């Protein structure tokens, strides 16, 4: 069952790497620059979540490199060594091309986050943004992160948080409007958010995922998808999303987020 889901996830992301839809320009250099500019315009919290001290002179692993924007940013922080993995050939190809153009170096290869091909205690820092919730076995991914980290090593990870405006919007579209008001959030995220089997977690569930770490810090972030900014995904097109973007009460959602912990992104900092 998990092997079948793994194949479905891989096939989904082979058709389009995360961020690829924001590429513009006529040449490869312009395309990569445009993707990076658009990524950090939509997700400026990535810049706050990562800093030089997490990567400088460290042995670093990124899990899920996508188009390579974050990976190249980490490279500019001058790690001792830099390794990037992804489940898809497409992401590896895109990032290799980016690094060649930018005259940068990284050890890039296909690998599975559920069973990393690295020895115990190989890295000082592990980074992964919006990846592990797509895995068939997210708990196993966190175990692998803990295994490959050295003592006192740091993991910087973003996974999806269960209670978010995007979850409510999915319920309206695929639950309420289809006369299925009792459909659960787990089913909605799994079937309609992104790749098949996508998950979102509560804080208590995340505590279980991170139980082998001695220090942990969580932060819930309202994201561009919660605000219907930008292109919200391949699964969401048509008249419903067009109308929703026009009437969506972004100011109200931002106000509510100041009062209650809502948002799709759960930013996690862990120490082994």
C-alpha positions in Angstrom: 0.0 0.0 0.0 2.7 2.5 1.0 4.8 1.5 -2.0 1.9 2.2 -4.3 1.4 5.6 -2.6 5.1 6.4 -2.9 4.9 5.8 -6.7 1.8 8.0 -6.9 3.6 10.8 -5.1 6.7 10.5 -7.2 4.6 10.5 -10.4 2.7 13.6 -9.3 5.9 15.6 -8.7 7.6 14.4 -11.8 5.1 16.3 -13.8 6.0 19.6 -12.1 8.5 20.5 -9.4 7.3 22.7 -6.6 7.7 26.3 -7.7 8.1 25.5 -11.4 4.8 27.2 -12.3 6.3 30.5 -11.3 9.1 30.3 -13.8 9.2 33.1 -16.4 11.9 34.3 -18.8 13.5 33.3 -22.1 16.8 31.8 -20.9 17.7 29.3 -18.1 19.3 32.0 -15.9 16.3 34.3 -16.1 13.9 31.4 -15.4 15.7 30.3 -12.2 16.0 33.9 -11.0 12.3 34.5 -11.6 11.3 31.3 -9.7 13.4 32.4 -6.8 12.1 35.9 -6.8 8.5 34.7 -6.9 9.1 32.1 -4.3 10.4 34.5 -1.6 7.8 37.1 -2.5 5.1 34.6 -1.8 6.9 33.0 1.1 9.1 35.6 2.8 8.9 33.6 6.1 11.4 31.1 4.6 14.0 33.9 4.9 13.2 34.4 8.5 13.1 30.6 9.2 16.6 30.0 8.0 19.8 31.9 8.8 23.6 31.6 8.3 24.2 30.2 11.7 22.2 27.1 10.8 24.4 26.3 7.8 27.7 28.1 7.9 30.6 25.6 8.1 28.1 22.8 8.7 27.5 19.5 6.9 24.0 20.1 5.5 21.3 17.9 4.0 18.2 19.3 2.3 15.4 16.8 1.8 13.2 17.7 -1.2 15.0 20.3 -3.3 12.3 21.1 -5.9 13.6 23.8 -8.2 16.6 24.5 -6.0 16.0 28.0 -4.7 16.4 27.2 -1.0 19.3 24.8 -1.8 21.2 27.6 -3.6 20.4 30.0 -0.7 22.0 27.5 1.7 25.0 27.2 -0.6 25.6 30.9 -0.3 25.7 30.5 3.5 29.0 28.5 2.9 28.3 25.1 4.5 31.3 22.8 4.9 29.4 20.3 2.7 26.1 20.4 1.0 23.9 17.5 0.0 20.5 17.6 -1.6 18.1 14.8 -2.3 14.7 14.5 -3.9 12.3 11.6 -4.9 12.1 12.8 -8.5 14.5 13.0 -11.4 12.9 16.2 -12.4 13.9 18.1 -9.3 17.5 16.7 -9.5 17.8 17.7 -13.1 16.4 21.3 -12.4 18.7 21.9 -9.5 21.7 20.5 -11.2 21.1 22.9 -14.1 20.6 25.8 -11.6 23.9 25.0 -9.8 25.8 24.7 -13.1 24.6 28.1 -14.3 25.4 29.6 -10.9 28.8 27.8 -10.8 27.9 26.3 -7.4 28.5 22.8 -6.1 26.3 20.3 -4.2 26.0 16.5 -3.9 22.6 16.0 -5.6 20.9 12.7 -5.9 17.6 10.8 -5.9 16.8 9.3 -2.5 13.8 8.4 -0.3 13.3 10.4 2.9 11.8 7.3 4.5 15.0 5.4 4.1 18.0 7.8 3.6 21.1 6.3 2.1 23.4 7.9 4.7 25.2 6.6 7.7 24.1 7.5 11.2 25.2 11.0 12.5 26.4 12.3 9.1 25.0 15.8 9.2 25.0 18.9 11.4 21.8 20.4 9.9 18.9 18.9 8.0 16.5 21.2 6.2 13.2 20.4 4.6 10.5 22.8 3.5 7.0 21.4 2.7 8.1 17.9 1.8 7.7 15.3 4.6 3.9 15.6 4.7 3.8 14.2 1.2 5.5 11.0 2.3 3.6 7.7 2.8 5.2 7.4 6.2 6.0 10.8 7.6 6.9 9.3 11.0 9.6 7.3 9.4 11.0 10.4 7.7 11.4 12.1 11.1 13.1 9.0 12.5 15.5 9.2 9.6 16.2 12.9 10.1 17.0 12.1 13.8 19.2 9.2 12.8 21.4 11.1 10.3 21.9 14.1 12.5 24.9 14.3 14.8 24.4 14.9 18.5 23.2 18.6 19.0 22.4 18.7 15.3 19.5 20.9 14.2 16.6 20.2 11.9 14.6 23.0 10.3 11.4 21.5 8.9 8.0 22.7 7.6 5.0 20.4 7.4 1.4 21.2 7.0 -0.8 22.1 10.0 -4.3 20.7 10.2 -6.3 23.8 11.2 -6.0 26.2 8.4 -8.1 28.4 6.2 -7.2 26.3 3.2 -8.6 23.3 5.0 -11.9 25.1 5.5 -12.0 26.1 1.9 -11.4 22.5 0.9 -14.3 21.5 3.1 -16.6 24.0 1.5 -15.8 23.0 -2.0 -15.5 19.2 -1.6 -17.6 18.6 1.4 -20.4 21.2 1.8 -21.1 21.8 -1.9 -21.1 18.1 -2.6 -23.5 17.3 0.3 -20.7 15.6 2.3 -20.6 17.9 5.4 -19.1 15.2 7.6 -16.0 14.6 5.4 -12.9 14.8 7.6 -9.9 17.1 7.1 -7.6 14.1 6.7 -9.5 12.9 3.7 -9.7 16.4 2.2 -5.9 17.0 2.5 -5.2 13.5 1.2 -7.4 13.7 -1.9 -7.6 17.3 -2.8 -4.7 19.4 -1.6 -1.6 18.4 -3.6 -0.1 15.0 -4.3 -2.1 11.9 -3.3 -1.9 11.1 0.4 -0.9 14.6 1.5 -1.2 15.0 5.3 -1.6 17.8 7.9 -0.8 17.5 11.6 -2.0 18.8 14.9 0.5 19.9 17.5 0.0 16.7 19.5 0.6 14.6 16.4 3.7 16.6 15.7 4.9 15.9 19.3 4.7 12.2 18.5 6.6 12.7 15.2 9.4 14.6 17.0 9.5 12.6 20.3 13.1 11.5 19.7 14.4 15.0 19.8 15.4 16.7 23.0 14.5 20.3 22.0 11.7 21.5 19.8 10.0 24.7 18.8 6.9 25.2 16.7 5.4 28.2 14.9 2.2 28.3 12.9 2.3 30.4 9.8 -0.6 31.7 7.7 0.6 31.2 4.1 -0.1 32.4 0.6 -2.5 29.4 0.0 -4.5 30.4 3.1 -4.9 33.9 1.6 -5.5 32.7 -2.0 -2.5 34.6 -3.2 -0.5 33.4 -6.2 -1.2 30.1 -8.0 -2.6 27.9 -5.3 -1.9 24.6 -7.0 -2.5 22.3 -9.9 -5.6 20.7 -8.3 -7.4 24.0 -8.0 -8.6 25.7 -11.1 -11.8 26.9 -12.7 -14.7 29.2 -11.9 -14.8 28.3 -8.1 -11.3 29.5 -7.4 -11.6 32.5 -9.7 -14.7 33.7 -7.8 -13.1 32.8 -4.4 -10.1 35.0 -5.1 -12.3 38.0 -5.9 -14.5 37.8 -2.8 -12.0 36.3 -0.3 -11.8 38.3 3.0 -8.0 38.4 3.3 -8.0 41.2 5.9 -10.5 39.2 8.1 -8.4 36.0 7.8 -5.3 37.8 8.8 -7.0 39.4 11.8 -8.4 36.0 13.0 -4.9 34.5 12.6 -3.6 37.0 15.1 -6.1 35.7 17.7 -6.0 32.0 17.0 -3.3 29.6 15.8 -4.4 29.0 12.2 -2.4 28.5 9.1 -1.3 25.8 6.7 2.4 25.9 7.6 3.9 24.5 10.8 7.5 25.6 11.1 9.5 23.2 13.3 13.0 23.7 14.7 14.5 20.5 16.4 17.7 19.7 18.2 19.0 16.2 18.6 
